[in-house]
Amino acid sequence: PVFPKQLSVTKFYDDVLRPAMYQIGGLWDADKLDVGDEHIASNTAMHLIEKIGTKPKAKSKGKTILICTPDGEYHAIPCFMMETYFSLNGYDVINLAPSAPSSSIIRHIAEKKPDLTLISVTLKDHIKACDRLIKNLKKFKVPIVIGGQALQDGNPFHDVMVMDTPSLSELSNTIKRIIKKNDT
């Protein structure tokens, strides 16, 4: 593909980095890529995200987003992508990924009172852990949005927003809508 010289963060994440990481994950899952090679690719992606995070941030919106994964989920790249993107767009971000214990997530929500919680779940084996986490978080009445590849075959959760693998712009629009609705 041909990309313009100034590629937006959103387009880079959605059109370049995410498809590349999905392909790398698929190759690793099919035993066509050594785990060491997968780690090299992941570390390279993390360094790119880190560099993007050094751009000037927008003025603070005064809104906080907490990002986490359920117990056992050790993926970090999508969470760092979201952290960088939302930070650059003026949100205060608490990123507890990967795999902070539920008790730590609960403590941060109780203390920091975020405006929204994002939960990323990649592996279907972690759906039950995600469900337990959601049940523990509902008492705080903080909106929850769940996303990730584990949800591509349907929504096993009720009363929470599920977006399987949204683009950053879709996720951003949804978050703006939820936070605005919650403010009224």
C-alpha positions as CSV (number, residue, x, y, z in Angstrom):
1,P,0.0,0.0,0.0
2,V,1.0,3.6,-0.6
3,F,0.7,5.9,2.4
4,P,0.9,9.7,2.6
5,K,4.0,11.2,4.2
6,Q,1.9,12.4,7.1
7,L,0.0,9.4,8.2
8,S,-2.3,10.1,11.2
9,V,-1.9,8.0,14.4
10,T,-5.3,6.6,13.8
11,K,-4.6,5.5,10.3
12,F,-1.2,4.1,11.2
13,Y,-2.7,2.0,14.1
14,D,-5.8,0.9,12.2
15,D,-4.3,0.4,8.7
16,V,-0.7,-0.6,9.3
17,L,0.2,-1.8,12.8
18,R,-3.0,-3.7,13.8
19,P,-3.1,-5.8,10.6
20,A,0.6,-6.5,10.8
21,M,0.2,-7.7,14.4
22,Y,-2.8,-9.8,13.5
23,Q,-0.8,-11.4,10.7
24,I,2.2,-12.0,13.1
25,G,-0.1,-13.5,15.7
26,G,-1.7,-15.8,13.1
27,L,1.7,-17.0,11.9
28,W,2.8,-17.7,15.4
29,D,-0.5,-19.5,16.2
30,A,0.0,-21.7,13.1
31,D,3.6,-22.5,14.2
32,K,5.0,-20.7,11.2
33,L,6.8,-18.1,13.3
34,D,9.1,-18.8,16.2
35,V,8.2,-17.2,19.5
36,G,11.5,-15.3,19.5
37,D,10.6,-13.8,16.1
38,E,7.1,-12.9,17.5
39,H,8.7,-11.2,20.4
40,I,11.0,-9.2,18.1
41,A,8.0,-8.0,16.1
42,S,6.1,-7.2,19.3
43,N,9.0,-5.3,20.8
44,T,9.4,-3.3,17.5
45,A,5.7,-2.4,17.7
46,M,6.1,-1.3,21.3
47,H,9.0,0.9,20.4
48,L,7.0,2.5,17.6
49,I,4.1,3.1,19.9
50,E,6.5,4.6,22.5
51,K,7.8,7.0,19.8
52,I,4.3,8.0,18.8
53,G,3.5,8.7,22.5
54,T,6.2,11.5,22.6
55,K,4.2,13.8,20.3
56,P,2.6,16.8,21.9
57,K,-0.6,16.0,23.7
58,A,-3.9,17.8,23.3
59,K,-5.2,19.9,26.1
60,S,-6.6,17.8,28.9
61,K,-10.4,17.0,28.6
62,G,-10.5,16.4,32.4
63,K,-11.7,12.9,31.7
64,T,-10.1,9.6,32.7
65,I,-10.1,6.3,30.9
66,L,-8.9,3.1,32.7
67,I,-7.5,0.4,30.4
68,C,-7.1,-3.2,31.7
69,T,-7.2,-6.9,30.7
70,P,-8.8,-9.7,32.6
71,D,-6.7,-12.1,34.7
72,G,-4.5,-14.2,32.5
73,E,-4.4,-11.9,29.5
74,Y,-0.8,-10.9,28.9
75,H,-1.2,-8.9,25.7
76,A,-0.1,-5.4,25.9
77,I,0.2,-3.9,22.4
78,P,-3.5,-3.0,21.9
79,C,-3.7,-1.5,25.3
80,F,-0.6,0.7,24.7
81,M,-2.0,1.7,21.3
82,M,-5.2,2.9,23.1
83,E,-3.2,4.5,25.9
84,T,-1.1,6.5,23.4
85,Y,-4.0,7.4,21.2
86,F,-6.3,8.6,24.0
87,S,-3.4,10.4,25.8
88,L,-2.6,12.3,22.6
89,N,-6.3,13.3,22.4
90,G,-6.5,14.8,25.8
91,Y,-7.7,12.0,28.1
92,D,-6.0,11.0,31.3
93,V,-5.2,7.3,30.9
94,I,-4.6,4.7,33.6
95,N,-3.2,1.6,31.8
96,L,-3.2,-1.4,34.1
97,A,-2.5,-3.9,31.3
98,P,-1.4,-6.6,31.0
99,S,-3.1,-8.8,33.6
100,A,-3.3,-6.7,36.7
101,P,-5.1,-8.6,39.4
102,S,-8.8,-7.8,39.7
103,S,-8.2,-6.5,43.2
104,S,-5.8,-3.9,41.8
105,I,-8.2,-2.9,39.1
106,I,-11.0,-2.5,41.6
107,R,-8.8,-0.4,43.9
108,H,-7.8,1.9,41.0
109,I,-11.4,2.4,40.0
110,A,-12.5,3.1,43.6
111,E,-9.6,5.6,44.1
112,K,-9.3,7.3,40.7
113,K,-13.0,7.2,39.7
114,P,-12.4,7.0,35.9
115,D,-15.1,8.1,33.5
116,L,-14.9,4.9,31.6
117,T,-13.2,1.5,31.8
118,L,-11.9,-0.3,28.7
119,I,-11.3,-4.1,29.0
120,S,-9.3,-5.8,26.2
121,V,-9.6,-9.6,25.9
122,T,-7.8,-11.4,23.1
123,L,-8.1,-15.1,24.0
124,K,-11.4,-16.9,24.3
125,D,-10.0,-18.8,27.3
126,H,-10.2,-15.6,29.2
127,I,-13.9,-14.8,28.7
128,K,-14.8,-16.2,32.1
129,A,-12.2,-14.1,33.8
130,C,-13.5,-11.1,31.9
131,D,-17.0,-11.9,33.1
132,R,-15.9,-12.1,36.7
133,L,-14.1,-8.8,36.3
134,I,-17.2,-7.1,34.9
135,K,-19.3,-8.4,37.7
136,N,-16.9,-6.9,40.2
137,L,-16.7,-3.6,38.4
138,K,-20.5,-3.0,37.9
139,K,-20.9,-1.8,41.5
140,F,-18.9,1.3,40.6
141,K,-21.4,2.4,37.9
142,V,-18.6,3.3,35.6
143,P,-19.3,2.6,31.9
144,I,-17.5,-0.4,30.6
145,V,-16.5,-1.1,27.0
146,I,-15.0,-4.5,26.1
147,G,-13.1,-5.2,23.0
148,G,-10.8,-7.8,21.5
149,Q,-10.4,-10.7,19.2
150,A,-11.9,-13.1,21.7
151,L,-15.3,-11.4,21.0
152,Q,-15.4,-11.8,17.3
153,D,-17.9,-14.7,17.5
154,G,-20.5,-12.9,19.5
155,N,-21.2,-11.1,22.7
156,P,-21.3,-13.3,25.8
157,F,-21.8,-10.3,28.1
158,H,-25.0,-8.4,28.9
159,D,-25.4,-4.8,30.0
160,V,-21.9,-3.8,28.8
161,M,-20.8,-2.3,25.4
162,V,-18.9,-4.9,23.3
163,M,-17.0,-3.8,20.2
164,D,-15.0,-7.0,19.3
165,T,-12.2,-5.3,17.2
166,P,-13.2,-1.7,16.5
167,S,-11.0,0.8,14.7
168,L,-9.6,3.6,16.9
169,S,-11.9,6.1,15.4
170,E,-15.0,3.9,16.1
171,L,-13.8,3.3,19.6
172,S,-13.1,7.0,20.1
173,N,-16.5,8.0,18.9
174,T,-18.2,5.5,21.1
175,I,-16.2,6.6,24.1
176,K,-17.0,10.3,23.5
177,R,-20.7,9.4,23.2
178,I,-20.7,7.3,26.4
179,I,-18.8,9.9,28.5
180,K,-21.0,12.7,27.2
181,K,-24.2,10.7,28.0
182,N,-22.8,9.9,31.5
183,D,-22.1,13.6,32.1
184,T,-25.8,14.5,31.6
